[in-house]
Structures are given as structure tokens and as C-alpha cells.
Amino acid sequence: MIKNPRTRRILSLGLLILGGVILFLAPANAWAGAILVALGIALEIAGILLGHRK
């Protein structure tokens, strides 16, 4: 795991931003949209967990 808190914070913010962009740009198509929304949510959760891990 990443020990440097600054690197962890930057990576966490990057994952949160990427997840938000994917959620925003997800198409209305049922399958592609659902897959991209799930991917976006997973990236958001990974970013939050990475940012709060001690």
C-alpha cells in the first residue's frame, strides 16, 4: 500500500474526479450506461477508501 500521505491524497482525488467524470458521461444506453455507472461508483469508493486509510 502507498505509505506517503501526499501521494495517497493525490491518487484519491484523481480517482474521485475520474469516477465523477465517468458517472457524468455515462450514456443512456441500458447496458453500457449501467457498466459505466458501476465503474464510476467503484472508482469513487476506491478513492474515498484510499483517502481515509491510515
Helices and strands as residue ranges (DSSP letters): H 5-25, H 30-52
